[in-house]
Structures are given as C-alpha cells and as structure tokens.
Amino acid sequence: MTLAAVPAVTAAAPHGFLSPTGVEIAFVLVGLFTFGAALVTVTTRQLVHAALWLVVTLGGLAVEYLLLTAEFIAWVQVLIYVGSVVVLLLFGLMLTRAPIGRSPDADSGNRWAALTVALAAAAALVWVVVDAFRTTWIDLDGPAAGSTAVTGASLFQNWVLPFEALSVLLLAALVGAIVLSRKAKAEAATQAGTAASRATAAGTPAGPNAAEAPSAAGKEGA
C-alpha cells in the first residue's frame, strides 16, 4: 500500500522552476531571440532594416503566444501586426521617400534620454505584470486558455478604449504619410517653377538642356 502511494505522491508533486519542461525552455530561448531582434530594430541606422527586424520581433512574440497556448492571440499578432502594421510602416517609408541605405539622420543625440525612458517603461511593465500574476501558474500542457470566445469577451468588455485608440493611431499614421508625401511633391514643383522663372529672366531656356546653353554660347563667341 505504501509502495503504491509513492507514485501518486510523485505525480502530484508541484512543478517547480528548477525543473523546466521543454516548452518552458523553448519559451525562454524564443524570448531571448525576440529581445535581440528588438534591440537591432531600435539600434540600426537603416530604416528598411529596422522595419524588417520589427517583423522578426513581432513574429517572435507570436511564437511566444503559441507556446502559452493562446493560439488566437498568436494568429491575431501575425495577421494584424506582421501583416498590416509593418506593411503600413513600409508604405510610410516609401511615401515619405525615406533613405533606403544607411542614414545618419536615423540617429539622435537624445540616445541616453531615450534609453532612460525605455528602461523606466520596461521596469514599470515588468512590475505591473509580476504584481498582477504573482501567484498565477499557467499550465502549458493543459487545454488552450486563449480561446476566441474568452479573448473576444475580454477585449470588447475591458479593452475597448485602447483597441479603438490604436485604430485611430494607425489611421493618423497613414494620413500623415500621405500629407508628407504631397508636401514633398509640392515643394519639388515649387523649386522647379522658381528655377524656370529665374532661367527665363536671365535669358536661358529652362529645361534639361539649360545647363548646356551657356557653354554652347561660349563656343560660338570663340
């Protein structure tokens, strides 16, 4: 009777942090890779590379959601953030004619202030999450906890305002990119018109051959 009770006690022993499962090890490794991709995203001086590394970062977060048995949130992460937000950022880069290669304008002298704000925000986020889920243990081997019904009820009951605020923010980013693009085109047209009027006033024909006219006139005088 005693020998039969030993396996039951062993099976009922609580899971500890010193005996991680394969899923937990994969979670930590994917988290470290995602953290590295996020660091490259904010430190690179090439805007296109930053957008592509952002895709890797958001994809890593989707994998983390899958490991936490939140399949619906993982697919939402892929479809909305990777498939929409990053595409929106790339369209914004193209519409604003951002430089493709390495750009010194992508760096700022406020690096230390930005680092301080980032560390403070990260510390606040970690403190809030730890305080909220201090005694909560997620059974990764159990049934999926992030079902569509539970997630939808929580999203549209408790998080409606942040959800709509994010929608307005994305719309503002798209409108801003279009406005900046039209402003750049208007400035280019104004500069071209000013150059043409100056050339006409100086007696030089405006156009692609305007630079060749003075040299031709010099050769005739010679």
Beta strands, then each sheet from edge to edge (+ up, - down):
end
